[in-house]
């Protein structure tokens, strides 16, 4: 193979790469978050037996957690094809999987119509959402970072991360708009279905963008050099097991923090602290702006001083935030709650911005899709899936200080893993 072939510039333009990585993750997270919002506001009433409202809310949150079990499965399935066939085709398949599952949720009948089949089908569709997102995130991060010039991997890698705050803003504003134009009865009867069904239009836009890109230069070189492995998942566990564990623990607090600030905070703020649904959603939207602001800050730190040090600083901030959890999240003081959300979401941006780049740096190119996706989505099981449920239980039994302590412990675990991971990034030559 000639030197020119190895050093050929990327066929994708910078604008096209960053747009493709951003648009796809925005759509995926929009689909994911509309479920999270509906799981708190609508699904306990529609998909579960009438009776104890708290029990129905916990059952609804349990179906919410199903997606996090599916995400590692998605990372293994889509990661296999992403490391064997290529990033582009796999990203298209992941987006379709997510889109079909989301639209189907919008068409499901409720418990009053089909009984226990309603929560069963809801859980199945939620599994499909998790499967798609499990394959989407890693591919989008690699699409950005594997096209990045030297010294800008964290900066490029932050663009798919913007999909999280943008998707949340889109989903929350959609529910706010529907709540403003529909009565509560209309919203419960059919209005909640609109964002799920309308997401089909967003998926079509995402597919159009994704189909216009070419393969990443890093993966194309792996093809040219015949470096692909036959079973990426087996290679990840046989040769990179330590990286899987460290990557999972390093992003544990990222997931715990985000789903405490979104799903649990929405449920607790409206059900226990007495804030109207619309008011609290507006407060969360204001907080998400600080989430978006934190992402480029940490990405700059990541390119200048390393992604692990940037995330170590963020983890220390999250520990401090957990210790002052209870005094900020109170009833009857919207301004204090806004400060609570703004600070928490800003620290979320600090830890989330460079995490995709860090995970991609832990693995060589031939298993990078599988390894990075697996670490990220296993962290979802550990950090996100149980967080709303655990926090709800802790708050009811021991108060909000216990929820903050739970978050601080999660951040301390991530901080320790990040300190150890620095040796793997430098010694392994994968940074």
N, C-alpha and C positions, 0 to 999 in steps of 0.2 A: 504494500500500500504506500502511496506517495505521501511525502510530507504535506503537500498541498491539500490532500484529502483529509488529513488529520486536522490541519489548522484552518480549514475552510470556515468562513464566517457563518453564523446561523442564518438559515433560510427565512426564519420568521422575523418580522420587524418587531422592535421593542413594543410599540403600541399594540400590535396584534397579540403578542404573547401576554402582556399584562392585562389586556381587556379580556382575553379568553380565560385567564386564571381567575380574574375578579368576577366576571359575569357568572361563571359556573358556580362558584362557591356562594355567591349572593343568592342565586336561585335555590340551591340546595339548602342553605340555612333558612331562607324564607319558608320553604316547605317544612323544614324541621321545627321552626319556631311557631308557625301557626298551629301546629299540633300542641306544642307546649302551652300556648295561651288557651286553646280550647280545652285542654286537659284540666285546666284549673276552672275555667268559667262555664263550660258547657257540658263536657262529657260526663261528669258525675251525675247530672240530671238525666241525660238522654240514654246513656249506654249501660247503666247499672240499676239494680232494683231500688225502688223508693224505700226510704227508711232513714237510717242514721246518715246524716249529711257528712259527718267526718269520715265514716267508713267508706262512703262512696268516693270522697275525695282521695282517700288513700288508695283505693282500688284503681282510680283513674291515673294516679301517679305511678302505680305499678305498671300499667300499660305503657306509660311514658318511658319507663326504664327498659322496656323490652328492646327498644331500638339500640340501646347501648350494648346489649348482649349480641345483637345482630351485627354491630359495626366491626368487631374483629373478624367475623365470618366474611363480611364484605371485603375487609382488607386482605384476607387470605385469597379469596376468589379473584377479585379484581387485581390484587397485587400480583398474583401468578401471571395473569395475562398482560398486565402492565410491564412486567419484567421479561416476559417471553415474546410478546407480539409488539408492544409499543404503548407509549403514553396516550397518544391521540385516540385510537380506537377504544381503549379501555375507558377513557373519560366520557366518551359519547355513550357507551353502554351504561355507565354508572348514573349519568344524568337521566337516561330513559327509565332506569329502574326506580329511581327516586320519584320521578314525575308521575309514572303510572300508579305507584302506591299512593301518592298524595291525592290525585284526582279520585281514586276509588274511595278513599275515606270520605270525600265530599258527597258520595252517592250512597253511602251505607244507611240502611234503616236502623232505627233505634231499638231499645229493649222492649218498648211497648208493642212493636210490630213483630219481632222475631225472637224475643226472649234471650236466652243465654248465648245464642249465635251472634248477637250484636257485639258484646265485648270480645268474643272469640275472633270475629272478623276484624274488629278494630285492632286487636293485638297483632293479627297477621299482617295487616297493612302497615302497622307501625314497624314490624319486623322488616318489611320491604323498604321502608324509609331508612332504617338503620343500615341495611345492606347497601343501598345506593350511596349513602353518605360515607360509609366505610371505605368505599372505593374512590369516591370523589376527592376527598381532601388531600390524600397523599399525591395523587396524580396532578392536582392543580398546583401544589407546592413545587413539585418537581418540574412541571412545565415552566414555572417562573425561575426557579433557582438554577436549573440546568441550561437555561438560556442567558443567565446573568454574566456580565463581564467580571473580571477579577476585582475583588474588593467591594462588590455590590450585591453579594448573595443575600444578605439579610434584608437589604433594601428591596430587592426584587421579590424576595420571599414574603414580604409583608403584604403584597397586593392580594393574594388569595385570602389572607387573614382578615382583610377589610370586609370580606363577604359576611363575616359574623355580625359586626355592628350594622352593616347595611341591610342584611336580611332581617335582623331584629327590628330596625326602624320601619322597614316596609311592612312587616307582619303586624306590628303594633299599630301603626297608623291606619292599616286596613281595618283592624278591629275597632279602632276609635271612630273611623268614618262610618262604619256600619252601625255602631252604637248610637251615633248621632242622628242618623236618618231613619233608623228602624226602632220600633218599640221593643221592649224586652221580650214580649211574646213573639213578635216576628223574628227577632234575632235567634231565639231558642228554636223556633219552629223550622226556619229555613235559612236565615241570614248568615249563620255561621258557616254554611256550606260554600258560600260564594268564593272566599279566598282559596279553598282547596281546589275547586273546579277551575277557577280562573288561572291557577298556577300553570295550567297546560300551555297558556300563551307564553309565559316566561320560559318554559322549557323549550319551546320552539325557537325562541330567540337565542337561548344558550346553545342549542344544537347548530344553528346557523353559524354562530361565532366559532364553535369548536371545529366544525368541519372545514373551516378555512385555514387551519394551521397545519404545519408539517411537524415531523418528529423532532425531538430535542437533539441538539448536537451531541451531548454526552451519551445518550442511548444509541444514537446512530453510530458513534465510534465503537460502542460495545458490540453492535451488530457486525460492523466491518472487521473487527478483531476477533470475532467468534468467541466472545467472552460471556455470552449468556449461559445461565445454568439451567439444567433440565427441570429441577423442582426448587424454585426459589424459597418456598416455605421451609423445606427440609434444610436447605443451606443456612437460612437465618437461624434456625434453632440449633443446628449442629456447630456452627462457627461463630455465631453472633448472639448467643443467649444472654451474655452479660449486657450487651447493648440494648436488647429488648427490655430487660428488667430496669436498667438505668433510665432509658427513654420513657418508659411507662411511669416510673416514680417521679421523674423530673417534671412531667406535665400533670401529675396527680392534682396539685393545688389549683392549676389553671381551670380544670373542669369543675372542681368543688366550688371554687369561688363564683364562677359564672352562673351555675345553676342555683346557687344560693341567692344570687342577686336578681335572678329572673324568675324562675318558676316558684321557688319557695317564698321569696319576698312578695311576689304578687299574691299568692295564696294567704300568707300571714297578714300582709298589709290590708287586704280587703276583708278577710274573714275574722281576724282577731283584733286588729287595730282600728277597724271601722272606716277606712278610707273608701270613698266611692271608686268603683272600678275604673271609670274614665279618668279620674284625678290621678290614681296611682299609675295608670299606663302612661299618662303624660309625664309624670315624675321619672318613670323608667326611661322614657325616650330622651329626656334631658340628660339623664345619667349616661346613656349610651353614647352621647356626643363625646363625653370624656373618655369612654372606651376607645373610640376612634382616634382621639388625640394622643392617647398613650402608645398606640401601635407604632407610628413613625419615630417617636422619641426612642423607644427601645430598639427599633431597627437600626437607627444611627449608632446607638451604643454597641449593637451587635457587630456592625461592620468595623467600628473603630477599636473596640476592646475585646471582642469575642462574644458569641451568643450565650455561652454558659455564664460568664460574669454578669451580663445584662439580666439574665433570668435569676441569678442569685440575689441581685439587688431587689428585683421585683418580689421574690419570695420573702425576703426580710420585711419589705413593706406590708405584705399580706399578713404576716405574723402580727405586726403591730396593729393592723386594722382589726384583726380578729379579737384582740384584747380590749378594744373600745367599741365592740359591736353593740352591746346592750344600751349604752347611753344615747346612741344616735338613732336607733330604730324604735321610735316611740309613737304613741297615739296623739292626735291633736296638734301636731307640730310639723306641717308639711315642709317648712324650710329646713328643719333638722333632718328630716327624711331625705330631702334632696341632697344635702351634704353627704349623708350616708351613702346614697346611691352614686353620687359623683366621685367620691373618693374610692369606693369599692370598684367601680367600673374603670377608673383611671389605672388603678393597680392591675386590673384585669388586662388592660391594653399593654401594660409594661411586660407582663409575663407571656401574653399571647403573641405579640408581634414577632419575636425571634424564635418561637418554639418550633415552627415548621422548618426553618433553616437549620436549627440545631439537630433535629431528628434526622434530617436528610444527610447531615454531615457525619452521623454515626455509622452510616452504612456505605459500602462500595456500590457503584452504579448498577451492577448486575442483580442486586437484591434490594435496591434502595426503595422501590415502590412498595414492596412487601414489608420490609423492615420498618420504614418510617410510618406507614399506615397502621401496622400492627401495634407499635408502641403507642401511637396517638389514640387508637381506639380501645386498647386495653386500659389506658388511663381513663377513658370514658366510662368503662365499667366500674373501675375502682373509685373514681372521683365524682362522676356526674350522676350515674344511674341511681345510687342510693342517697345522694345528697338531699334532695327535697324530702324524701321519706324520713331519713334520719333526723334532719333538722326539725321537721314537724313534730316528731316524737320528743326530741330533746326540749324544744320550746314548750310543749305542753306539760312535760314532767318537771323540768328543772329551770326553765326560763331562758331568756335570750343569751345570757352569758355563756351557757353551755354550748349554744350554737357557735358563738364566736370562738370558744376554746376548740371546738371541732375543726373549724377553719384554720386556726393557728397551728394545730397539730399536723394537718394536711400540708400546710406550707413548710413546716419544719422538715417533714419527710422529703418534700421536693428539693429543698435547699441542700440537704445532705446528698441526695442523688446527683444534683448538679455539680457539687464539689468533686465527687468521684468521677463524673463523666468527663471532666476536663482532661483527665489522663488518657481516656480513650480517644478523645478528639485529637490530641497532639501525638500520642504514641502510635496510633493506628494510621496516621497520615490521611485521615478522611476529611479534615477540615479544609 
